[in-house]
Amino acid sequence: MSRSTQIRPKYRITTELSPNMIVDEVKLLLDKSDKVDGRIVDNNVYLKLPVEELHYWSPEFQVKIKKEDKVTSIRGIAGPNPKVWATFMVFYGLAIMLLIFGGSLGISQWMLDIESIWIWSVPVSIILYAIIFVAAKYGQRLGADQLIRLRDFLDKAIESAEKKH
């Protein structure tokens, strides 16, 4: 999961355990753990690190556990704090809008042989997009060890529930 090229890596497994067994085991391990914090809402588990270990790039791990046919599907998505995620989405949106609108205006004026600085919005927006992407990958790398800890916690909870089954 930490070597993924995705900005928000995904986690998917299936098990024959019931969702309640997994959720109960996660609750039990959360009560015992001082290395992982979290909360559970129905069959949704939100894992994060203790407050004293959090930094700007610290990941959160959202997991949905649901019954599908004869198996239980466990799907998780990892990402930064929602405020950090929203900030990055705003910057991505601004870069794309600059490319579309500024680029359209600049290219139109260039095709009409009108001198325009808007033509520069195309390379500027591409460079801006690349900078945002590199910053996101940098943050993902800084939070990789913490993300591995969150995933290991979930794996341990599932393994423990399977042993009890």
Backbone hydrogen bonds, N-H to C=O, Kabsch-Sander energy under -0.5 kcal/mol:
donor,donor_aa,acceptor,acceptor_aa,energy
4,S,1,M,-0.9
11,Y,76,G,-2.6
13,I,74,I,-2.2
15,T,72,T,-2.0
22,I,18,S,-1.6
23,V,19,P,-2.7
24,D,20,N,-2.7
25,E,21,M,-1.8
26,V,22,I,-2.4
27,K,23,V,-2.6
28,L,24,D,-2.3
29,L,25,E,-2.5
30,L,26,V,-2.7
31,D,27,K,-2.1
32,K,28,L,-1.2
33,S,29,L,-1.9
37,D,48,K,-3.1
39,R,46,Y,-1.9
41,V,44,N,-2.6
44,N,41,V,-2.2
45,V,63,V,-3.1
46,Y,39,R,-2.8
47,L,45,V,-0.6
47,L,61,F,-3.0
48,K,37,D,-2.9
53,E,50,P,-2.0
54,L,50,P,-0.6
54,L,51,V,-1.1
58,S,55,H,-2.0
60,E,79,G,-3.5
61,F,47,L,-2.8
62,Q,60,E,-0.5
62,Q,77,I,-2.5
63,V,45,V,-3.3
63,V,61,F,-0.5
64,K,75,R,-3.3
65,I,43,N,-2.6
66,K,64,K,-0.5
66,K,73,S,-2.4
68,E,71,V,-3.2
71,V,68,E,-2.4
72,T,15,T,-3.6
73,S,66,K,-3.1
73,S,71,V,-0.5
74,I,13,I,-3.0
75,R,64,K,-2.5
75,R,73,S,-0.6
76,G,11,Y,-3.3
77,I,62,Q,-2.4
78,A,9,P,-2.7
79,G,60,E,-2.2
81,N,58,S,-0.6
84,V,81,N,-0.7
85,W,81,N,-2.5
86,A,82,P,-2.5
87,T,83,K,-2.0
88,F,84,V,-2.3
89,M,85,W,-2.2
90,V,86,A,-2.2
91,F,87,T,-2.2
92,Y,88,F,-2.7
93,G,89,M,-2.5
94,L,90,V,-2.5
95,A,91,F,-2.3
96,I,92,Y,-2.3
97,M,93,G,-2.7
98,L,94,L,-2.5
99,L,95,A,-2.0
100,I,96,I,-2.7
101,F,97,M,-2.7
102,G,97,M,-0.7
102,G,98,L,-0.9
103,G,98,L,-1.1
103,G,99,L,-0.7
104,S,100,I,-2.0
105,L,101,F,-2.3
106,G,102,G,-2.9
107,I,103,G,-3.0
108,S,104,S,-2.3
109,Q,105,L,-2.4
110,W,106,G,-2.3
111,M,107,I,-2.6
112,L,108,S,-1.3
113,D,110,W,-1.5
114,I,109,Q,-3.3
115,E,113,D,-0.5
119,I,116,S,-0.6
120,W,117,I,-1.7
121,S,118,W,-1.9
122,V,119,I,-1.1
124,V,120,W,-2.0
125,S,121,S,-2.2
126,I,122,V,-1.9
127,I,123,P,-2.6
128,L,124,V,-2.7
129,Y,125,S,-2.5
130,A,126,I,-2.2
131,I,127,I,-2.4
132,I,128,L,-2.3
133,F,129,Y,-2.4
134,V,130,A,-2.7
135,A,131,I,-2.4
136,A,132,I,-2.3
137,K,133,F,-2.4
138,Y,134,V,-2.5
139,G,135,A,-2.4
140,Q,136,A,-2.3
141,R,137,K,-2.2
142,L,138,Y,-2.2
143,G,139,G,-1.8
144,A,141,R,-1.0
147,L,143,G,-2.4
148,I,144,A,-2.4
149,R,145,D,-1.8
150,L,146,Q,-1.9
151,R,147,L,-2.5
152,D,148,I,-2.7
153,F,149,R,-1.9
154,L,150,L,-1.9
155,D,151,R,-2.8
156,K,152,D,-2.6
157,A,153,F,-2.1
158,I,154,L,-2.4
159,E,155,D,-2.6
160,S,156,K,-2.5
161,A,157,A,-2.2
162,E,158,I,-2.2
163,K,159,E,-1.9
164,K,160,S,-1.6
165,H,161,A,-1.1
